[in-house]
Amino acid sequence: ASLPPRPARAAAFLVETASRTGRLVAAWQAFGFVHGVLNTDNLAVSGDTIDYGPFGFMDVYDPDYVPNNSDAAGRYSYRQQPVVCEWNVRRLAHSLGPLLEGGQPAAEAAAVKAFWAEYKADYRRRFRDKLGLLVADEGAADDRLLSWLLDVMQISGADYTNVFRCLSRIEWEASEAACYRPPQAFDAVLEYCLAQCASCEAMLKRAKPLFHPKALARLVEMEHAQPEKLAKFGLDASVVQREVTRAARRDQLSAVTPRDKRLSDADAWRSWLHAYRLRLFRERCAVLGVGGDAPPAEIDPARGAALQAAAVRRKGAMNGANPRFILRQHIAARVIERAEGNEWTELARVQRLLRRPFSEQGHTMNELYAALPPDWSHSLVFT
């Protein structure tokens, strides 16, 4: 059989590369991985992560997280990764122009459409696994539940990896009433989430502005009067607005006491956990095939077994989507420091650990490699 015409083959190659790139960046977002330098030559047509440079995994959830200290504008931040990858797909389409023989606009549009379709589908699938929503799909309501969780994480300064991992500890409740935990009741998951929240001091360090207040004021004036001049400094309006928001957040944090933050964090997490438990209750109902409360006496043995099996599948899926261990910046720094002294034991230990990032590996390993980062590492970046 003869091959399709060259333009058709080039267009198919472009769409396939775009699709793989969409799935790749969805995985990055799910694991809190930030590549750091997403130039076009740092993406592979195979859809694999390459060119490991100043990358990093988020500790505290921060959409503006950048592990590269040469990227002050945040071009390659966590939130920008999908947008930058789309731009790279467009650059690939441009470079394939001669092979597309006049069909570049249509091929580029098809590739961008494929990129976002794959990204959104895989992103949603991965985060549903992270939340353990495997049976019923409540559409936009589930998307809002995830957005709410990320907002609470950001406001409270919660550890992205540890909080997602701990959600598998929550069991399905047998009634809507049992999903509620009054403020005076002990809630182990709530206490754990609160323990994963950064202190006021740590959050102030993370909110450190990139620009002096006077410089920021001048940039704001420039944004309003002559926005085109921002490009001369490698900036744009989004960067200025981000820094204005950061400055306001820092002013707000500076007026908050540790006690006030603890109470505010507790209220935020308690509200979200209640909504999440209610959502898991509806997941339980979907497994049982009922629309409301089903007292234990009404569950026949067959449905009881199905419920137990579904609960096991849920926990397995969540722990398979939420790593116990990631290569945190302070761990990488420790490995580098010891290797520079010709001591390789730590490197070998971390390599063994990260071969099984989703597995529990004992209390000692948790304390050493899954605990919150030390204070000195809050501003740690690599070049």
N, C-alpha and C positions, 0 to 999 in steps of 0.2 A: 504494500500500500504506500502511496506517495505521502510525503509530509505536507502539512498545511502550509500555506504561503508564509514567507518570512515575517511580514507584518503581524499576521495572526499569532505566530509563535512568540514574537516579541511581546505582544499584548498579553498573551497568556502567562508568560514569564513574569511580567510586571505585576499582574494581578495576584499571582501565587506568592511573589515576594512580599507584596503589600499585606496579604492575608497572614503570612507567617510573622511579619513584623507586628501586626496588630495583636496576635496571640502572645508574642514575646513581651510587649510592653504591658499587656494586661497581667502577665505573671509578675513582672517587676512591681507593679502597683500593689498586687495582692500581698507580696512579701515585704513591702516597704523598702525595696531596693532602688537606689538612685545611682545611675551609671556614672554621671559626673561630667563626661565629655562626649556628647552625642553628635559629633561631626559626622558628615555623611560617610567618611571612610572608616568610621567606627561601628557601622552596622553591616551585618553580613546578610547576603541574599538567602542564606540557609535558615535564617530566623534564630540563630544562636547568639548568645552574648559573647562579644569579643572585646579585645583591647581594654583589659582591666587596668584602669589608671586610678584616679582619685575617686573611686566609688565608695559607697557606704550604705549601710542599712539604718533606717531611722530607729532611734531609741524612742524619745518622745514623739508622738504624732504631730507632725508639722508639715502642711502641704508645701511650704516654701523651703523645706530642708534642702541644703546644698552641701555636699561633702568636699567640694573643690573650692579652696580659698581664692582662686583666681577668677571665680564666677560671681562677682559682686552683684551683677544685674540679675542673677537667678535665672538665666536663660535655660539652664538644664536642671532646674529644681524638680522635686517630686511631681508637683502638679503640672509642670510644663512638659513632661516626658511624652505624653501622647501627642501633643500639638507639634513638638519638634520632630517626632517620628513621621507624622503626616507630611511635614515640610520636606523631610528627607526622601519620602516616597515620591513627592513631586519632582525633586532633583533627579531621582533615578529615571523618571519618565522623560525628563528633559534630555538626559544623556542618551536615552534610547531613541531619541527623535529620528536619526537617520534610518534606523531599522524599522521604525513604524511607518515610514514613507507617507507622511502627511496625516497620519491618523493619531498623532500625539494627543491633541485635546481630548478626543473621545477615550483613548486608552488611559490617559491620566485621570480623567473623571471616574472611569470604572475602577481604577486602582485605589483611588481615595475612598470611593464608596465601599470597596471590599475591605480596606484597612479598618474603617470605622465599624463596619458590620461585625467583623471578627473581633475587634477590640471590645466592643460593647457586649457581645454575646459571651466572650470568654471572661471578661471582667465580672459580669453578673453571675456567671456559673461559679467562678472561684469564690466570690464573696458569699454566695448562698451556701457553699460548702463550709466556708469559715464560720458562718452563723448556724450551721446545722439545719438549714431549711431544705429538706430533701423530698418532701411529699407534696404538700400544698404550695401553690404559687399564688401569692396575693398581689402580684404585679407591682404597681406603683407604691402600694403600701409597704411592701418589703423594701423597696428602694429608699423610701423615706425613713424606715427604721435604721437602715445602714447609714444614711446621711446623718441622722440624729446621733448615732453612736460615734461617728467620726467627729462631729461637733463637740460632743461631751469630752472625747479624748483630747481634742485640741484645747478646749477651755481649761480643763483640769490638768493638762500636761501629763497625760497618762502614757505609759509605755505601750507602744503599738503591738509588739510581739507578745508580751506577757498577758495583756488583757484579752486579746483574741484567744490565746491558748487556754485561759482559765474558763472561758464560757462553756467548754464541754463538761465542766463540773456540775452545771445546772441540770437537774432532773426534770422530767415532765411532771407537772402537777395534775392531780385528778379532778380539779375543779377550778373555775375562775377565781373563787374566793381565796383558794390556797395560793394563788399567784401573788397576792399582796403581802408585803412585809411592812408592818408598822415601824415607825422610826425607833421605837424603844426595843424592838426585837433584834436579836443577833442574826446577821446575815453574813455567812462566811465569804460568799462571793463578793458582796459589797465591800467587806473589809479588805479583801485582797485587792480589789480594784483601787480602793483608796490608798493602799500601801504602794501601788504602782504610780501614783501621781507625784509629780515633781513639787518640790517646795517652792515657796514664794521667791526665795533667793535664787534657786536654780532657774526658775522661769524668767526672772529679771535678767540673768546672764544670757539666756537664750534670746531674749527680746532686745538685746543690745543693738542699737541702730547702726546702720552702715555709714550714715552721714551725720556730721555735726548739726545741731538744730539750726544754726544760721545757714549752713549749706543746704539743708533740706528746705528751708523757707525760700531760698533763692530758686531752688529747683521747682518748687510749687508755683512760684511766680512765672518761671519760664514755661511750665506746662500750660498755664492759662494764656500767656501772652504770645509766646513763640515756641510751640511744642516741637517744631521741626529741629530746633537747636539741640534737643535732648540727644539726638542720634550722635552728635559730635562727641558725647561723653559715653557712648555705648549704652544709653538708657532709652526708655520710652515711658509713656504715661503710666503704664501698669506698674512699673518699678517704683515710680514716685508715689503712686497711691498705696502700694504695698508698704512703703516705708512710713507714710503718714499713718496708716493703720497700725503698724508696729509701734510707732512712737506713742500713739494714743493708748495702745494696750500696755505699754511699759508704764505710762503715767498712771493708768488704772491699777496695775499690779503694785506699784510703789505705795499705794494708799491702803492696800489690803494686808491685814494681819494674818499670821499663820492660822489662828483660830477661825477667822472669818472665811479663809480659803477652805479649810477643812469642812466647815458647815455647808458652804456653797457647793463644794465638790460632792458631799454626801447627798444633798438634795438632788443634784443633777443625775448622779449615778443611780440613786434609788428610783427616780422616775423612769429612767431608761430601762433598768432591770425589770421593773414591773411590766412595762410594755413588752419587753422581750419574753418574759415568762408567759404572758398572755398569748403571745404569738406561738410559743412552743406548745401551749395548751391546745391551740387550734390545730397545730401539727399532729398532736396526739389524737385529736378527734378525727382528723383525716385518715389516720392509720386505722382507727376503729370503725370508720364509716358512719360516725354519728355527728350530729350537728350541735351538740351541747354537752352538758355534764353527763357522765356515765359512771354511776357508782360502781365500785369494785364488784358488787354482787351481780351486776348486770353484764359483766364481761365473761363470756363463755371461755372455756379452756383454749379453744382454737384462736380466738381473737386475743386472748391474753398472751399466748405464745408469739403471735404476730407483733404485738405491741413490744414485747421484750426484745424480739429480734430487731425491730425497727430502732429501738433505743440503742442497741449495741452498734448498729450500722451508723447511726447518727454520730455517736461518740467517735467511732473509728474514722468517719469522714472528716470530722472536725479536727481531730488530732493528726490527720494526714494532710490537712490544708493549712494548719497553723503550726509552724515549727516551734520546738522547745528551745532550740539554740540557733543563733545567727552569729555571723562574724561582726561583732560590735567593734566600734572604733578603738576603744581602750584595749580590747583583746588583741587586735591587730598591732597596736602600738607596742604592747608588751612583747609580742612575738618578735617584732622588728628589733626592739631594744636588746633582747637577749641574743638574737641571731648576730647582731653587730658585735657582741662580745664572744662570738663563737660557741654559744650555748644553744643547742638545737632541741632539747627535750620538750620545751614548750611548743615549738612548731609541730613536733610529732604528735603531741597530745591534742592540740587543736585540730590537726588533720583527722585524727581518729574520731574526735567528737563530731566534726562536721560531715563525716561520711554517713552519719545517722542523725540528721538534725531534728527529725520528728519523734525520735525515741527518747523515753525517759532513761537517764543514765546514772541515776543515784543522787542522793542529797548533796554529796560533796561537789559533784559536777554542776549541779544546779546553783549552789552557792558561789562557785568560782566563775561560771560562764553564763548563767541566766539571770543573775541578780541585777538590780538596777545599776547603771554605770556610776563610778565614783565621781565626786564633785569636780575633780581636776580635769575630767574628760569632756565637760560640757561644751567647750569651745574647740575641741580637737578636730582638725581637718588634715587631709593629706594633699600633697601636690604631686 
